[in-house]
Amino acid sequence: MTLPAAPDRLLKIIRCCCKQNCDSSRCTCTKYGLHCTPACGDCHGVSCSNRDELSEDALQE
């Protein structure tokens, strides 16, 4: 097979399943230098210290 399994942007999506604040390297998103997203387990990219501030502002508008 010569084609990639999926588009590059899709392959870079990571989803954590943290039970706490996502502020350590135990968080998969933090470990790879990414912000948590709505697909993440308990935090949903909102109730953690690793959320994307820009995304939160956009949700409030």
Stockholm file with secondary structure:
# STOCKHOLM 1.0

chainA/1-61         MTLPAAPDRLLKIIRCCCKQNCDSSRCTCTKYGLHCTPACGDCHGVSCSNRDELSEDALQE
#=GR chainA/1-61 SS CCSCSSCHHHHTCCCCCCSSCSCSTTSHHHHTTCCBCTTSSSSTTTSSTTBCHHHHHHHHC
#=GC SS_cons        CCSCSSCHHHHTCCCCCCSSCSCSTTSHHHHTTCCBCTTSSSSTTTSSTTBCHHHHHHHHC
//
